Amino acid sequence: MHVDFAIIGHSERRKYFGETDEMLLGKAKAALKNDVLPIFCCGELLPEREAGKHFDIVKAQLENTIFKLDPDDFNRTIIAYEPVWAIGTGVNATPEQAQEMHFFIRELIWNKFGAEIANDKTILYGGSCTSKNAKELFSMPDVDGGLIGGASLTTSEFVKIIDAAKE
């Protein structure tokens, strides 16, 4: 059996297991060493967003972890923006909020690794994506798809999300 992807840095792992940036960087390196592609999660808490600190939080999460990888290894990562305030709450970021953060992340990548890597980087949205909002979210220019959680538990719901991604 082979594992192709590993989710690293999910907010629940950070919160309940105390995973630090140093631990997450180690996990990303271990995954890459074993030909497993990291899906690296980043995102802010509601009080951080309300205080206008959401960009600073996401920037720090990336700079303290996967931005420390060499360009070849970084190029093999996937980023998932998951606003913590939207995970499992039924509340999701608006398509405009998602686009704003995805653009910001892509701009950070551009500044760190250059245009080619930034333009090719897959950045997923992972905060309560459902069949009702998937089409709008996936239509945003910097949202490359979704990291689907609870909505993937029902086949019919998941199929609708897949169909939305095809449109």
Number of C-alpha atoms within 10 A of each C-alpha: 3 6 10 11 15 16 17 23 26 19 21 12 13 15 11 8 9 11 16 16 18 10 15 22 21 14 18 26 20 14 20 18 11 11 14 18 24 25 22 25 25 23 27 22 16 15 11 15 17 10 8 11 15 19 17 12 17 21 17 14 21 21 16 15 21 23 19 13 15 10 14 10 17 21 18 16 22 18 25 27 24 27 27 21 21 19 19 14 10 12 13 21 20 12 18 12 13 24 20 15 20 24 17 16 23 22 16 17 21 16 11 15 17 14 14 11 18 19 13 10 21 20 25 25 28 26 26 26 29 23 19 12 16 22 21 15 27 24 16 17 10 23 23 18 23 23 19 18 15 14 18 17 10 9 10 12 16 19 14 18 24 17 13 20 18 9 8
